Amino acid sequence: GQCWVFAALQNTLMRTVGIGSRQLTAFGAWLDNSNLRDKHRKLHHVADEYYDINGTTVYLESQAWNYHSWNDIWMRRNNETLSGW
């Protein structure tokens, strides 16, 4: 499936049942794959990319997306200071 389709459906469902929801989209998003080489599977929030002298990519440890879409959903909690998006 596509992220924007899932986000649109979830947004519609949440609003239909009366829960505040908003769909967000980031353009030029990067996916951090640094946890693949970490034995504890910890993300390091890096995008390693190396080029040779001609500008050809020789190593890439991340994924570049042209966009990514998701939802923020309003969560109301008993402690009002913890309520929010």
HELIX and SHEET records of a PDB file:
HELIX    1   1 CYS A    3  THR A   16  1                                  14    
HELIX    2   2 SER A   34  LEU A   36  5                                   3    
HELIX    3   3 GLU A   80  LEU A   82  5                                   3    
SHEET    1   A 2 SER A  21  PHE A  27  0                                        
SHEET    2   A 2 TYR A  67  ILE A  73 -1                                        
SHEET    1   B 3 TRP A  30  ASP A  32  0                                        
SHEET    2   B 3 THR A  57  ALA A  64 -1                                        
SHEET    3   B 3 ASP A  48  TYR A  51 -1                                        
END                                                                             
